Structure formats: structure tokens, C-alpha cells
């Protein structure tokens, strides 16, 4: 009788377009995984679907939102992890085969997909002011800039982020927590997702932010070589170093253009530079960095006193720091010191991930800020909003806490060849295009290091016609400013459209 009732209930829900295939996280759903008992709070296979509409660029877009979990399988076909995702699918599309699919990851490693889902590309966006600062009451509103008009999107939370978990505590962390381990299991999971949702025919794109750029760069090749799944585009938002070495003078010099951008924002540059627009001064700073600063740092102690003074004077001019401070650091400015010192005389520190944000330390003295001013601001707005959204709007019910920062350490970062892997994927696949988006005020994954990675990833220049870079007047999350969010989404929209080959076009060089 109970089974009959449950069956009727499911049919009832289907008729009203609210589909609950399995109610998440019920205590009676504990199961055996091998000889190990599954955590009763972890549901490896579940989903709940809701329906909605949104207006994008003046067009009403109906869509379904599926929130759920799918398993990661071991070699014996047993589930070892439950991966949470949210999947947005435009519902008035007749030809699903030509409909692009965007697979979205954030970074950390150890953070879920929340940041881009409700901050950038998804149909619902959190309540913040025009510059990205928290406002109350917490919650969300429609994102008129979402890319859902041109592509379906799935947001994926790796193990220990969001609602994703290992199925039991005895499964080794080493299966998940490492550069290459992360890429391997997520590629297999993507195969499962694409198969379950009948998306093999669709043009496919990966987008990753921060450590998510390491992840998707590696996934591009892993999907091709291990899952035989080929992509049309990869989007890197605020990319990491991607395993590309830059030790010594190069790495020590490349932050200067970011210092200049941040100093300009805080009006800390000399008046002749301050009076110019940001994008007018940066080429001058970049030229100095490559052609004068790197050679000077290479010379080290062989620099004459006069040469050292000349370089120190220019670093001071472009960074907003004093010549004395520059000389005391032997021309090499630690980022922590910059964040502490730039506004020291005004009683503020500046943020790491977004240096537009200001913080207040216990003491003005010291070499580094007490905390990351931008991160506390973001957690202030994103944490309540994602919990409200998933549990109340998308109807996903679970007692699991939503991990904004999950435990993924120790993380095995050896053998990181993700930048070269992305290049290899592009070399193997003539259809594969790359877009990079950077924030000028990002001190963690700065814009000039992103440019450097592209230069070194493709030293021959044979791929440059499929690679593009864009800069924004934001920080790590380029979409936190309202104006930048609109522009950045439009660039994604155009990139997706332009990367899809014409009907009948062959994949060849």
C-alpha cells in the first residue's frame, strides 16, 4: 500500500511539473557500499526538478532546474562519492542536439560552484549592490544577463564541496584530492551526466574559475583521451599558473602591472599617471616589466647602485609604494606587503582576491593583513543566498551542510601539466577555442600572469587565432560589478556562438 501511494505521489508531482525522482537525504536510505555502510545523510542518486521562466535580452526563456546527485563509480561499478549538481535546461528547444551545454566549475580547490551559479551565469543572482557588496534582505532575483538563452548549464560541486561527499569515511581521500585525481574522476562523472541527460550530440563547453581553471584545462585533454568526448570551447575565469613554471625573476616581476592597476584604483599613483585611464597606463607598465624589470632582477647583485636606484624609482612610481620600501625589499615586493602597505597611511588594508575591498587591522604595523577583506564580504552575501535558493526555491531537501569551503587537504599538486594539457587538447581538436577573462584588481590570479601563461602555453603562436583574453575592472570574480557582469556574460554568449562550427564544416587544420 505504501509503495502504491508513493507511485501515485510521483505521478501527481509530474502532472504539476515538479518532479521528485527521489527525496534526498532520508535516514532510511542507508545502503551498503562494498562491505562498508554508507553515510545515511549521503544520497548518491537523487534529483528534484522545478520549472520557471526568465527574461533575457527581452526574450522570455522557459527552463527547468534540476538539483540532484549522481555517483562517482569505482572500477568495480560501486559508488564511492555523491556529486551534487544543478542543471538548467531551456525547455522550449526542439533540437537539443544543436543546443550548447556549458559545464561549470569553481575552484579552491575546496569550493563549490555557488560563485558563478548565483553570481555570474545562472538564471538567478544574489542580492548585492552594483559594486558587489552585501545587502539585506538576503536572497536572489532574476539574472537578466544569464547565458541560459544560448546554452544549457550544469554547475558541478566536487567532493567535499557544496552537498558533495564521499559515500563513507573509509574511502581514501587520495582518490579525489589531487590535481590529476580530481581531473580523472570528474571526467568520468561528466560522462555519466552527459549520458544520463542525452547530451552527447550537443556542442560542449567547460568554464572554470580560479582553481577551476586548472581543473577544466586538465579536463579538456582527459575528456578527449579517456572519455572520447570533444569540446568546442574552454573558458578560464581568473586562471591559475596552470602548472607553467615562472620561478625566479620572472615570477617576482609579473605582479607589478597588477600593483599599478590597484594603486590607480585607490588613487595612489603620481598625478600624471593618475590622470590617465587605467587601460592607457597599463601598456607602459607591462613594457617596463618585461623589458627592464625582469632583466634587472636577473642581474641581482651585479646591478650598479645607480641602476638599482633607477629601477626602484620606477617600481615606486608604478606601484604607489615608497622608494624606501622598494629598496628595503631589494626590488622584489611581496604581495602581502603590498596589501598591507598601500593604504597604511589611511588606516586600511586591501583585499587579496579583489583589491578594491578595504579592511581594518588591529595594528597598522606589520607586513601582511589580518584577514582577506573581500572574502568575508563574499561569504556574507553568498552563503545565506545559496542555502535559501537550493533548499527553498529548487526544493532540494537535505540535512547536509552546504560546504562553502570543504576539507580537501592535503592536496596533491605534483605533476601539474594542465596548461600544456590544454594546449595538447587544442592541438588535437581544431574545433576547440579558448577564452580567458581576468580582473585587473585580482591579486591572487593576476591578469598579467594570465597573459604570460597564454604566451608560454602557445610559444609557436600556432593556436593564437583560437585564443582570446579579456580584462575587467573587477577582481577575482570579474562579475561582481553590475556593469562588468553584463559585459562578461555577453562575451561568453558571443564566444559560445562563434566557437560552434558551421554545419558540415570538417575538423581539420
Secondary structure, 3 states (H helix, E strand, C coil): CHHHHHHHHHHHHHHCCCEEEECCCCHHHCCEECCEECCCCCCCCEEEEEEEEEEECCEEEEEEEEEEEEEEECCCCCEEEEEEEEEEEECCCCCHHHCEEEEEECCCCCCCCHHHHHHHHCCEEECECCCCCECCCCCEEECCCCHHHCEEEEEEECCCCECCEECCCCCCHHHCCEHHHHHHHHHHHHHHHHHHCCCCCCCEEEEEECHHHHHHHHHHHHHHHHCCCCCCEEEEECCCCCCCCCCCHHHHHCCHHHHHHHHHHCCCCCHHHHCCCHHHHHHHHHHHHHHHHHHHHHHHHHCCHHHHHHHHHHHHHHHCCCHHHHHHCCCCCCHHHHHHHCCHHHCCEECCCCCCCEECCCCCCCCCCCCCHHHHHHHHHHHHHHHHHHHHHCCCCCCCCCECCCCCCCCECCCCCHHHHHHHHHHHCCCCEEEEEEECCCCCCCHHHHHHHHHHHCCCCCCHHHEEEEEECCCCCCCCCHHHHHHHHHHHHHHHHHHCCCCCCCCCC
